[in-house]
């Protein structure tokens, strides 16, 4: 096992872990459908205008007191790192980018015949790709992934979803880079993820179980934490899943119980998302913006009795601990 990391990879290259500052642990720059973008570009519009808009939005976020975002835009979400790098060069906000694969049911056709055991010396091509993104960099950008992303939703652990979870866990074991997930909190998918990760030998303290803030079922949240993982309270503004008031009350109650060091905060927002028609913020989700936590949620948490030290745990100390690792194990 190597020594403890002193740097975190970002879209501008490695930075000292001490320079992460306040971190939102689950935000996207763009979420896109590449085949639609390439063949029906009118939805995307002008490239320069989109980049200019992203620079504006992310600069506003930096001015609101956030220093870093973790962007878990993996394969399946339209990841295109050259565009993110172009934006990162023009802002002061740090962007930690991701490898991994996002699917709720089946893997893309590309992987159907690239099965475990068919890579060089019997390796898993999927694992090899993830490790390459971490060790060598993504494409020819030289930008290295700082997190590994996977997903489980209402369909549950299908055969292909399990394959992805195990591949992400194995890439984590080979590199030490932490895992972050998408889950359906209502169906308690986080526990299934933890079970598979544990079978692969993952230290569950190295995992953020995402979208836990979509539920206020405290018994479930406490159970997830009991295995060591961090709760992603990371969809503030998506009131269709749970209102801001209920999300705040849940975080405040868990802080009261002493769990501030096992939660991170975020919105799961984007500069542009082509999965839903219309520009962001959406009419039916007006608070789903990068600024909701800074402007609205933090004052509400303070009013609910959450201390500044606990806020710092969720925005600074826990992300810093999560992104600091000791390499392969």
C-alpha positions as CSV (number, residue, x, y, z in Angstrom):
1,X,0.0,0.0,0.0
2,X,1.3,3.4,-0.9
3,X,1.5,6.6,1.1
4,X,-1.5,8.8,1.7
5,X,-2.4,11.1,-1.2
6,X,-1.6,14.8,-0.9
7,X,-3.4,15.8,-4.1
8,X,-6.8,15.4,-5.7
9,X,-7.2,15.2,-9.5
10,X,-9.3,18.0,-11.1
11,X,-10.1,19.2,-14.6
12,X,-7.2,21.6,-14.3
13,X,-4.9,18.9,-12.9
14,X,-4.0,17.8,-9.4
15,X,-4.4,20.2,-6.5
16,X,-3.5,19.9,-2.8
17,X,-6.3,18.3,-0.8
18,X,-6.1,21.4,1.5
19,X,-7.2,23.5,-1.5
20,X,-10.5,21.8,-2.0
21,X,-12.3,24.2,0.3
22,X,-16.1,23.9,0.4
23,X,-17.3,21.0,-1.8
24,X,-20.6,20.2,-3.3
25,X,-20.3,16.4,-3.7
26,X,-22.7,15.7,-6.6
27,X,-23.1,18.3,-9.4
28,X,-22.9,18.0,-13.2
29,X,-21.6,20.5,-15.7
30,X,-23.6,19.0,-18.6
31,X,-25.8,15.9,-18.9
32,X,-26.2,15.1,-22.6
33,X,-27.4,12.4,-25.0
34,X,-24.5,12.5,-27.6
35,X,-26.4,10.9,-30.5
36,X,-29.2,13.4,-30.1
37,X,-26.7,16.2,-29.8
38,X,-24.9,15.1,-33.0
39,X,-28.0,14.5,-35.1
40,X,-30.4,17.1,-33.7
41,X,-28.1,20.0,-32.6
42,X,-30.9,22.5,-32.3
43,X,-31.7,21.4,-28.7
44,X,-28.1,22.1,-27.7
45,X,-27.8,25.3,-29.6
46,X,-24.6,27.2,-30.0
47,X,-21.5,25.7,-28.4
48,X,-19.9,29.0,-27.5
49,X,-23.1,30.2,-25.9
50,X,-23.4,27.0,-23.8
51,X,-19.8,27.3,-22.6
52,X,-20.2,31.0,-21.8
53,X,-23.4,30.2,-19.8
54,X,-21.6,27.4,-17.9
55,X,-18.8,29.7,-17.0
56,X,-21.3,32.3,-15.7
57,X,-23.2,29.7,-13.6
58,X,-20.1,28.1,-12.1
59,X,-18.5,31.5,-11.4
60,X,-21.7,32.5,-9.5
61,X,-21.3,29.3,-7.5
62,X,-17.7,30.1,-6.6
63,X,-18.8,33.6,-5.6
64,X,-21.4,32.0,-3.4
65,X,-18.7,30.4,-1.4
66,X,-18.2,27.0,-3.0
67,X,-14.7,26.1,-4.1
68,X,-15.1,22.6,-5.6
69,X,-17.7,20.4,-7.2
70,X,-17.5,16.6,-7.8
71,X,-19.0,16.0,-11.2
72,X,-20.0,12.3,-11.4
73,X,-20.8,12.5,-15.2
74,X,-19.7,9.0,-16.1
75,X,-20.2,7.0,-19.4
76,X,-23.9,7.0,-20.1
77,X,-24.4,10.6,-19.1
78,X,-22.7,12.3,-22.1
79,X,-19.3,12.8,-20.6
80,X,-17.0,14.9,-22.8
81,X,-14.0,16.0,-20.9
82,X,-12.5,18.4,-23.5
83,X,-15.5,20.7,-23.1
84,X,-15.3,20.5,-19.3
85,X,-11.6,21.3,-19.5
86,X,-12.3,24.3,-21.6
87,X,-14.7,25.6,-19.0
88,X,-12.4,24.8,-16.1
89,X,-9.6,26.8,-17.6
90,X,-11.8,29.9,-17.4
91,X,-13.1,29.6,-13.8
92,X,-11.7,29.4,-10.3
93,X,-14.0,26.6,-9.2
94,X,-12.4,23.1,-9.1
95,X,-14.1,20.3,-10.9
96,X,-13.4,16.7,-10.0
97,X,-14.4,14.5,-12.9
98,X,-15.5,10.8,-12.9
99,X,-15.1,7.5,-14.6
100,X,-17.6,4.6,-14.3
101,X,-20.8,3.7,-16.1
102,X,-24.4,4.9,-15.5
103,X,-27.2,2.4,-16.3
104,X,-30.3,1.2,-14.5
105,X,-30.7,-2.1,-16.3
106,X,-28.5,-3.1,-19.2
107,X,-24.9,-2.2,-20.3
108,X,-24.4,-0.5,-23.7
109,X,-24.0,-2.8,-26.7
110,X,-20.3,-1.9,-26.7
111,X,-19.8,-4.0,-23.5
112,X,-22.0,-7.0,-24.4
113,X,-19.1,-9.0,-26.0
114,X,-16.3,-7.3,-24.0
115,X,-16.9,-9.5,-21.0
116,X,-14.8,-10.1,-17.9
117,X,-11.9,-12.3,-18.8
118,X,-11.7,-11.1,-22.5
119,X,-9.2,-8.3,-21.9
120,X,-5.4,-8.6,-22.0
121,X,-4.2,-11.5,-19.8
122,X,-7.8,-12.3,-18.9
123,X,-8.7,-8.9,-17.5
124,X,-12.1,-7.2,-17.6
125,X,-12.2,-4.6,-20.3
126,X,-14.6,-2.5,-18.3
127,X,-12.3,-2.4,-15.3
128,X,-9.4,-1.7,-17.6
129,X,-11.2,1.4,-19.1
130,X,-12.0,2.8,-15.6
131,X,-8.4,2.3,-14.4
132,X,-7.0,3.9,-17.5
133,X,-9.2,7.0,-16.9
134,X,-7.7,7.2,-13.4
135,X,-4.1,6.3,-14.0
136,X,-3.4,7.7,-17.5
137,X,-6.2,10.2,-18.0
138,X,-9.4,10.4,-20.0
139,X,-9.0,10.2,-23.8
140,X,-6.0,12.3,-24.8
141,X,-6.8,15.1,-22.3
142,X,-4.4,14.0,-19.6
143,X,-7.2,14.8,-17.1
144,X,-7.6,12.0,-14.5
145,X,-10.8,10.8,-12.9
146,X,-11.0,11.5,-9.2
147,X,-14.1,9.4,-8.5
148,X,-15.8,6.3,-9.8
149,X,-19.6,6.4,-10.5
150,X,-22.2,3.7,-10.8
151,X,-26.0,3.4,-10.4
152,X,-28.8,1.3,-9.1
153,X,-32.4,2.4,-9.5
154,X,-35.9,1.0,-9.2
155,X,-35.1,-2.0,-11.5
156,X,-32.7,-3.2,-8.8
157,X,-29.5,-5.2,-9.3
158,X,-30.0,-6.6,-12.7
159,X,-27.3,-8.9,-14.2
160,X,-25.7,-6.0,-16.0
161,X,-26.0,-3.5,-13.1
162,X,-24.3,-6.0,-10.9
163,X,-21.5,-6.3,-13.5
164,X,-21.0,-2.6,-13.4
165,X,-21.1,-2.4,-9.6
166,X,-18.4,-5.1,-9.4
167,X,-16.3,-3.5,-12.1
168,X,-16.4,-0.1,-10.3
169,X,-15.5,-1.8,-7.0
170,X,-12.6,-3.6,-8.7
171,X,-11.3,-0.4,-10.3
172,X,-11.6,1.2,-6.8
173,X,-9.5,-1.6,-5.3
174,X,-6.9,-1.2,-8.0
175,X,-6.5,2.6,-7.6
176,X,-8.0,3.7,-4.3
177,X,-10.1,6.3,-6.0
178,X,-13.5,6.6,-4.1
179,X,-16.9,5.4,-5.3
180,X,-20.0,7.5,-5.7
181,X,-23.4,6.1,-6.6
182,X,-26.9,6.9,-7.9
183,X,-29.6,5.1,-6.0
184,X,-33.4,5.0,-5.5
185,X,-33.7,5.8,-1.8
186,X,-37.4,4.9,-1.8
187,X,-36.5,1.3,-2.7
188,X,-33.4,1.2,-0.4
189,X,-31.0,0.4,-3.2
190,X,-28.1,1.7,-1.2
191,X,-28.0,-1.4,0.9
192,X,-27.8,-3.6,-2.2
193,X,-24.8,-1.6,-3.4
194,X,-23.1,-1.9,-0.1
195,X,-23.6,-5.6,-0.1
196,X,-21.9,-6.0,-3.5
197,X,-19.1,-3.6,-2.6
198,X,-18.4,-5.5,0.6
199,X,-18.3,-8.8,-1.3
200,X,-15.6,-7.1,-3.5
201,X,-13.6,-6.1,-0.5
202,X,-14.4,-2.4,-0.6
203,X,-13.9,-0.3,2.5
204,X,-17.4,1.1,2.7
205,X,-16.1,4.3,4.3
206,X,-14.7,5.1,0.8
207,X,-18.3,5.2,-0.7
208,X,-20.9,7.9,-1.0
209,X,-24.3,6.4,-1.4
210,X,-26.0,8.9,-3.5
211,X,-29.5,10.5,-3.3
212,X,-30.1,9.5,0.3
213,X,-31.6,12.9,0.8
214,X,-34.6,11.8,-1.3
215,X,-36.0,10.0,1.8
216,X,-36.7,11.0,5.4
217,X,-36.9,7.4,6.5
218,X,-34.3,7.7,9.2
219,X,-34.0,4.0,10.0
220,X,-32.8,3.3,6.4
221,X,-30.4,6.2,6.5
222,X,-28.9,5.1,9.9
223,X,-28.5,1.6,8.6
224,X,-26.6,2.8,5.5
225,X,-24.3,4.8,7.8
226,X,-23.9,1.9,10.2
227,X,-21.8,0.1,7.5
228,X,-19.5,3.1,7.3
229,X,-20.7,4.8,4.1
230,X,-21.3,8.5,3.6
231,X,-24.9,9.7,2.8
232,X,-25.3,11.8,-0.3
233,X,-27.8,14.5,0.8
234,X,-27.4,15.7,-2.7
235,X,-30.7,16.6,-4.5
236,X,-31.7,19.8,-2.8
237,X,-34.1,21.6,-5.0
238,X,-35.7,18.5,-6.5
239,X,-38.9,18.9,-4.5
240,X,-40.7,16.2,-6.5
241,X,-38.7,13.6,-4.5
242,X,-38.7,15.4,-1.2
243,X,-39.3,19.0,-0.3
244,X,-36.5,21.3,0.9
245,X,-38.1,21.6,4.3
246,X,-38.1,17.8,4.8
247,X,-34.6,17.5,3.5
248,X,-33.4,20.1,5.9
249,X,-35.3,18.5,8.8
250,X,-33.7,15.1,8.0
251,X,-30.1,16.5,7.8
252,X,-30.7,18.5,11.0
253,X,-32.0,15.4,12.9
254,X,-29.0,13.4,11.8
255,X,-26.7,16.2,12.8
256,X,-28.4,16.2,16.2
257,X,-27.7,12.5,16.5
258,X,-24.0,13.1,15.7
259,X,-23.8,12.1,12.1
260,X,-22.6,15.3,10.4
261,X,-19.3,13.6,9.5
262,X,-21.2,11.0,7.4
263,X,-23.1,13.4,5.2
264,X,-22.2,15.5,2.1
265,X,-24.5,18.1,0.5
266,X,-25.3,18.9,-3.1
267,X,-28.1,19.5,-5.7
268,X,-27.4,17.1,-8.6
269,X,-27.8,20.1,-10.8
270,X,-26.4,20.9,-14.2
271,X,-25.7,23.9,-16.5
272,X,-27.7,22.1,-19.2
273,X,-29.6,18.8,-19.1
274,X,-31.2,17.5,-22.3
275,X,-33.2,14.8,-20.5
276,X,-35.9,17.3,-19.6
277,X,-37.2,19.9,-22.1
278,X,-36.5,23.5,-21.2
279,X,-33.7,25.6,-19.7
280,X,-32.6,25.3,-16.1
281,X,-34.0,26.2,-13.6
282,X,-37.2,24.4,-14.6
283,X,-40.6,25.9,-14.0
284,X,-41.7,23.0,-11.8
285,X,-38.4,23.0,-9.9
286,X,-37.4,26.7,-9.5
287,X,-35.0,26.0,-6.6
288,X,-33.0,23.3,-8.5
289,X,-30.0,25.5,-9.1
290,X,-26.4,25.5,-8.0
291,X,-27.0,28.3,-5.5
292,X,-29.9,26.8,-3.5
293,X,-27.7,25.4,-0.8
294,X,-25.6,28.5,-0.4
295,X,-28.6,31.0,-0.4
296,X,-31.4,29.0,1.2
297,X,-30.4,25.6,2.7
298,X,-27.5,26.7,4.9
299,X,-29.6,29.4,6.6
300,X,-32.4,26.9,7.1
301,X,-30.0,24.4,8.6
302,X,-28.6,27.0,11.0
303,X,-32.2,27.9,12.0
304,X,-32.8,24.2,12.7
305,X,-29.9,24.0,15.1
306,X,-27.1,22.8,12.8
307,X,-23.8,24.4,13.9
308,X,-21.1,26.0,11.8
309,X,-18.8,23.1,12.8
310,X,-21.3,20.6,11.5
311,X,-21.8,22.6,8.2
312,X,-18.0,22.5,7.8
313,X,-18.0,18.8,8.4
314,X,-20.5,18.3,5.5
315,X,-18.9,20.8,3.1
316,X,-15.2,20.6,3.9
317,X,-14.0,17.9,6.2
318,X,-16.0,14.9,5.0
319,X,-15.4,15.6,1.3
320,X,-11.7,16.1,2.0
321,X,-11.5,12.8,3.9
322,X,-13.5,11.0,1.2
323,X,-11.2,12.2,-1.7
324,X,-8.0,11.5,0.3
325,X,-6.9,7.8,-0.2
326,X,-3.9,5.5,0.1
327,X,-4.0,3.9,-3.3
328,X,-4.6,0.3,-4.2
329,X,-5.5,-2.2,-1.5
